[in-house]
């Protein structure tokens, strides 16, 4: 192979590497956007409740408490702490929230 062909191949490799880095950065950006949107939703009592209801509607859980645990775990992953100590404390909070409305 001559020097020109080697240079072209080297440029192709560099371009492929750069493209992979851009694609990885885009994927990470999209993931962060989704996490950010979820954080905004879950930051309020009403938003947390809506995410909980949406999770129940998926019918992936046999019991509502399982849906709650999944949402509360997601909250902990995003914020570094659980929003509610238990399903019971969540239900009490929701009752107070809706009484005020």
PyMOL commands that place a pseudoatom at each C-alpha (Angstrom):
pseudoatom trace, name=CA, resn=UNK, resi=1, chain=A, elem=C, hetatm=0, pos=[0.000, 0.000, 0.000]
pseudoatom trace, name=CA, resn=UNK, resi=2, chain=A, elem=C, hetatm=0, pos=[1.267, 3.470, -0.727]
pseudoatom trace, name=CA, resn=UNK, resi=3, chain=A, elem=C, hetatm=0, pos=[1.390, 6.438, 1.656]
pseudoatom trace, name=CA, resn=UNK, resi=4, chain=A, elem=C, hetatm=0, pos=[-1.782, 8.010, 0.254]
pseudoatom trace, name=CA, resn=UNK, resi=5, chain=A, elem=C, hetatm=0, pos=[-3.820, 4.850, 0.788]
pseudoatom trace, name=CA, resn=UNK, resi=6, chain=A, elem=C, hetatm=0, pos=[-2.458, 4.503, 4.326]
pseudoatom trace, name=CA, resn=UNK, resi=7, chain=A, elem=C, hetatm=0, pos=[-3.336, 8.127, 5.091]
pseudoatom trace, name=CA, resn=UNK, resi=8, chain=A, elem=C, hetatm=0, pos=[-6.857, 7.657, 3.755]
pseudoatom trace, name=CA, resn=UNK, resi=9, chain=A, elem=C, hetatm=0, pos=[-7.314, 4.512, 5.859]
pseudoatom trace, name=CA, resn=UNK, resi=10, chain=A, elem=C, hetatm=0, pos=[-5.981, 6.321, 8.935]
pseudoatom trace, name=CA, resn=UNK, resi=11, chain=A, elem=C, hetatm=0, pos=[-8.466, 9.145, 8.324]
pseudoatom trace, name=CA, resn=UNK, resi=12, chain=A, elem=C, hetatm=0, pos=[-11.321, 6.657, 7.954]
pseudoatom trace, name=CA, resn=UNK, resi=13, chain=A, elem=C, hetatm=0, pos=[-10.388, 5.058, 11.286]
pseudoatom trace, name=CA, resn=UNK, resi=14, chain=A, elem=C, hetatm=0, pos=[-10.201, 8.482, 12.971]
pseudoatom trace, name=CA, resn=UNK, resi=15, chain=A, elem=C, hetatm=0, pos=[-13.549, 9.462, 11.460]
pseudoatom trace, name=CA, resn=UNK, resi=16, chain=A, elem=C, hetatm=0, pos=[-15.185, 6.210, 12.612]
pseudoatom trace, name=CA, resn=UNK, resi=17, chain=A, elem=C, hetatm=0, pos=[-13.796, 6.718, 16.120]
pseudoatom trace, name=CA, resn=UNK, resi=18, chain=A, elem=C, hetatm=0, pos=[-15.046, 10.294, 16.234]
pseudoatom trace, name=CA, resn=UNK, resi=19, chain=A, elem=C, hetatm=0, pos=[-18.463, 9.215, 14.968]
pseudoatom trace, name=CA, resn=UNK, resi=20, chain=A, elem=C, hetatm=0, pos=[-18.711, 6.531, 17.666]
pseudoatom trace, name=CA, resn=UNK, resi=21, chain=A, elem=C, hetatm=0, pos=[-17.862, 9.139, 20.315]
pseudoatom trace, name=CA, resn=UNK, resi=22, chain=A, elem=C, hetatm=0, pos=[-20.543, 11.492, 18.987]
pseudoatom trace, name=CA, resn=UNK, resi=23, chain=A, elem=C, hetatm=0, pos=[-23.138, 8.706, 18.951]
pseudoatom trace, name=CA, resn=UNK, resi=24, chain=A, elem=C, hetatm=0, pos=[-22.233, 7.721, 22.514]
pseudoatom trace, name=CA, resn=UNK, resi=25, chain=A, elem=C, hetatm=0, pos=[-22.473, 11.360, 23.637]
pseudoatom trace, name=CA, resn=UNK, resi=26, chain=A, elem=C, hetatm=0, pos=[-25.878, 11.703, 21.943]
pseudoatom trace, name=CA, resn=UNK, resi=27, chain=A, elem=C, hetatm=0, pos=[-27.148, 8.548, 23.645]
pseudoatom trace, name=CA, resn=UNK, resi=28, chain=A, elem=C, hetatm=0, pos=[-25.937, 9.817, 27.017]
pseudoatom trace, name=CA, resn=UNK, resi=29, chain=A, elem=C, hetatm=0, pos=[-27.556, 13.213, 26.378]
pseudoatom trace, name=CA, resn=UNK, resi=30, chain=A, elem=C, hetatm=0, pos=[-30.895, 11.576, 25.517]
pseudoatom trace, name=CA, resn=UNK, resi=31, chain=A, elem=C, hetatm=0, pos=[-30.698, 9.450, 28.671]
pseudoatom trace, name=CA, resn=UNK, resi=32, chain=A, elem=C, hetatm=0, pos=[-30.036, 12.560, 30.779]
pseudoatom trace, name=CA, resn=UNK, resi=33, chain=A, elem=C, hetatm=0, pos=[-32.970, 14.367, 29.147]
pseudoatom trace, name=CA, resn=UNK, resi=34, chain=A, elem=C, hetatm=0, pos=[-35.266, 11.469, 30.031]
pseudoatom trace, name=CA, resn=UNK, resi=35, chain=A, elem=C, hetatm=0, pos=[-33.917, 11.399, 33.598]
pseudoatom trace, name=CA, resn=UNK, resi=36, chain=A, elem=C, hetatm=0, pos=[-34.373, 15.168, 33.876]
pseudoatom trace, name=CA, resn=UNK, resi=37, chain=A, elem=C, hetatm=0, pos=[-37.989, 14.937, 32.742]
pseudoatom trace, name=CA, resn=UNK, resi=38, chain=A, elem=C, hetatm=0, pos=[-38.633, 12.117, 35.214]
pseudoatom trace, name=CA, resn=UNK, resi=39, chain=A, elem=C, hetatm=0, pos=[-37.055, 14.159, 38.015]
pseudoatom trace, name=CA, resn=UNK, resi=40, chain=A, elem=C, hetatm=0, pos=[-39.310, 17.115, 37.212]
pseudoatom trace, name=CA, resn=UNK, resi=41, chain=A, elem=C, hetatm=0, pos=[-42.371, 14.872, 37.307]
pseudoatom trace, name=CA, resn=UNK, resi=42, chain=A, elem=C, hetatm=0, pos=[-41.422, 13.080, 40.507]
pseudoatom trace, name=CA, resn=UNK, resi=43, chain=A, elem=C, hetatm=0, pos=[-40.351, 16.201, 42.414]
pseudoatom trace, name=CA, resn=UNK, resi=44, chain=A, elem=C, hetatm=0, pos=[-43.943, 17.002, 43.424]
pseudoatom trace, name=CA, resn=UNK, resi=45, chain=A, elem=C, hetatm=0, pos=[-46.462, 14.879, 45.298]
pseudoatom trace, name=CA, resn=UNK, resi=46, chain=A, elem=C, hetatm=0, pos=[-48.906, 15.108, 42.406]
pseudoatom trace, name=CA, resn=UNK, resi=47, chain=A, elem=C, hetatm=0, pos=[-46.242, 14.210, 39.868]
pseudoatom trace, name=CA, resn=UNK, resi=48, chain=A, elem=C, hetatm=0, pos=[-45.023, 11.240, 41.891]
pseudoatom trace, name=CA, resn=UNK, resi=49, chain=A, elem=C, hetatm=0, pos=[-48.628, 10.085, 42.189]
pseudoatom trace, name=CA, resn=UNK, resi=50, chain=A, elem=C, hetatm=0, pos=[-49.161, 10.411, 38.423]
pseudoatom trace, name=CA, resn=UNK, resi=51, chain=A, elem=C, hetatm=0, pos=[-46.030, 8.349, 37.682]
pseudoatom trace, name=CA, resn=UNK, resi=52, chain=A, elem=C, hetatm=0, pos=[-47.329, 5.758, 40.183]
pseudoatom trace, name=CA, resn=UNK, resi=53, chain=A, elem=C, hetatm=0, pos=[-50.738, 5.634, 38.461]
pseudoatom trace, name=CA, resn=UNK, resi=54, chain=A, elem=C, hetatm=0, pos=[-49.073, 5.350, 35.044]
pseudoatom trace, name=CA, resn=UNK, resi=55, chain=A, elem=C, hetatm=0, pos=[-46.979, 2.444, 36.353]
pseudoatom trace, name=CA, resn=UNK, resi=56, chain=A, elem=C, hetatm=0, pos=[-50.091, 0.697, 37.684]
pseudoatom trace, name=CA, resn=UNK, resi=57, chain=A, elem=C, hetatm=0, pos=[-51.758, 1.108, 34.285]
pseudoatom trace, name=CA, resn=UNK, resi=58, chain=A, elem=C, hetatm=0, pos=[-48.947, -0.852, 32.629]
pseudoatom trace, name=CA, resn=UNK, resi=59, chain=A, elem=C, hetatm=0, pos=[-50.256, -3.891, 34.521]
pseudoatom trace, name=CA, resn=UNK, resi=60, chain=A, elem=C, hetatm=0, pos=[-46.708, -5.189, 34.988]
pseudoatom trace, name=CA, resn=UNK, resi=61, chain=A, elem=C, hetatm=0, pos=[-47.225, -5.542, 38.732]
pseudoatom trace, name=CA, resn=UNK, resi=62, chain=A, elem=C, hetatm=0, pos=[-49.405, -7.982, 40.599]
pseudoatom trace, name=CA, resn=UNK, resi=63, chain=A, elem=C, hetatm=0, pos=[-49.852, -5.558, 43.503]
pseudoatom trace, name=CA, resn=UNK, resi=64, chain=A, elem=C, hetatm=0, pos=[-49.952, -1.770, 43.675]
pseudoatom trace, name=CA, resn=UNK, resi=65, chain=A, elem=C, hetatm=0, pos=[-47.259, -1.846, 46.345]
pseudoatom trace, name=CA, resn=UNK, resi=66, chain=A, elem=C, hetatm=0, pos=[-44.904, -3.374, 43.757]
pseudoatom trace, name=CA, resn=UNK, resi=67, chain=A, elem=C, hetatm=0, pos=[-45.563, -0.441, 41.426]
pseudoatom trace, name=CA, resn=UNK, resi=68, chain=A, elem=C, hetatm=0, pos=[-44.928, 1.936, 44.333]
pseudoatom trace, name=CA, resn=UNK, resi=69, chain=A, elem=C, hetatm=0, pos=[-41.638, 0.202, 45.186]
pseudoatom trace, name=CA, resn=UNK, resi=70, chain=A, elem=C, hetatm=0, pos=[-40.459, 0.510, 41.596]
pseudoatom trace, name=CA, resn=UNK, resi=71, chain=A, elem=C, hetatm=0, pos=[-41.294, 4.226, 41.482]
pseudoatom trace, name=CA, resn=UNK, resi=72, chain=A, elem=C, hetatm=0, pos=[-39.794, 4.897, 44.908]
pseudoatom trace, name=CA, resn=UNK, resi=73, chain=A, elem=C, hetatm=0, pos=[-36.609, 3.028, 43.867]
pseudoatom trace, name=CA, resn=UNK, resi=74, chain=A, elem=C, hetatm=0, pos=[-36.438, 5.108, 40.686]
pseudoatom trace, name=CA, resn=UNK, resi=75, chain=A, elem=C, hetatm=0, pos=[-36.804, 8.243, 42.788]
pseudoatom trace, name=CA, resn=UNK, resi=76, chain=A, elem=C, hetatm=0, pos=[-33.938, 7.075, 44.996]
pseudoatom trace, name=CA, resn=UNK, resi=77, chain=A, elem=C, hetatm=0, pos=[-31.766, 6.387, 41.945]
pseudoatom trace, name=CA, resn=UNK, resi=78, chain=A, elem=C, hetatm=0, pos=[-32.410, 9.911, 40.668]
pseudoatom trace, name=CA, resn=UNK, resi=79, chain=A, elem=C, hetatm=0, pos=[-32.339, 11.910, 43.927]
pseudoatom trace, name=CA, resn=UNK, resi=80, chain=A, elem=C, hetatm=0, pos=[-30.158, 9.785, 46.202]
pseudoatom trace, name=CA, resn=UNK, resi=81, chain=A, elem=C, hetatm=0, pos=[-32.869, 9.138, 48.798]
pseudoatom trace, name=CA, resn=UNK, resi=82, chain=A, elem=C, hetatm=0, pos=[-36.317, 7.610, 48.990]
pseudoatom trace, name=CA, resn=UNK, resi=83, chain=A, elem=C, hetatm=0, pos=[-39.250, 9.975, 48.776]
pseudoatom trace, name=CA, resn=UNK, resi=84, chain=A, elem=C, hetatm=0, pos=[-41.409, 7.797, 51.059]
pseudoatom trace, name=CA, resn=UNK, resi=85, chain=A, elem=C, hetatm=0, pos=[-40.374, 5.380, 53.772]
pseudoatom trace, name=CA, resn=UNK, resi=86, chain=A, elem=C, hetatm=0, pos=[-43.163, 2.948, 52.886]
pseudoatom trace, name=CA, resn=UNK, resi=87, chain=A, elem=C, hetatm=0, pos=[-46.258, 2.412, 50.768]
pseudoatom trace, name=CA, resn=UNK, resi=88, chain=A, elem=C, hetatm=0, pos=[-48.374, 3.322, 53.814]
pseudoatom trace, name=CA, resn=UNK, resi=89, chain=A, elem=C, hetatm=0, pos=[-46.656, 6.689, 54.251]
pseudoatom trace, name=CA, resn=UNK, resi=90, chain=A, elem=C, hetatm=0, pos=[-47.180, 7.356, 50.543]
pseudoatom trace, name=CA, resn=UNK, resi=91, chain=A, elem=C, hetatm=0, pos=[-50.912, 6.562, 50.794]
pseudoatom trace, name=CA, resn=UNK, resi=92, chain=A, elem=C, hetatm=0, pos=[-51.274, 8.843, 53.853]
pseudoatom trace, name=CA, resn=UNK, resi=93, chain=A, elem=C, hetatm=0, pos=[-49.481, 11.635, 52.030]
pseudoatom trace, name=CA, resn=UNK, resi=94, chain=A, elem=C, hetatm=0, pos=[-51.685, 11.239, 48.964]
pseudoatom trace, name=CA, resn=UNK, resi=95, chain=A, elem=C, hetatm=0, pos=[-54.842, 11.314, 51.095]
pseudoatom trace, name=CA, resn=UNK, resi=96, chain=A, elem=C, hetatm=0, pos=[-53.728, 14.580, 52.729]
pseudoatom trace, name=CA, resn=UNK, resi=97, chain=A, elem=C, hetatm=0, pos=[-52.761, 15.977, 49.326]
pseudoatom trace, name=CA, resn=UNK, resi=98, chain=A, elem=C, hetatm=0, pos=[-56.171, 15.283, 47.809]
pseudoatom trace, name=CA, resn=UNK, resi=99, chain=A, elem=C, hetatm=0, pos=[-58.064, 16.488, 50.906]
pseudoatom trace, name=CA, resn=UNK, resi=100, chain=A, elem=C, hetatm=0, pos=[-56.470, 19.914, 50.450]
pseudoatom trace, name=CA, resn=UNK, resi=101, chain=A, elem=C, hetatm=0, pos=[-57.680, 20.160, 46.862]
for i in range(1, 101): cmd.bond("trace and resi %d" % i, "trace and resi %d" % (i + 1))
show_as sticks, trace
zoom trace
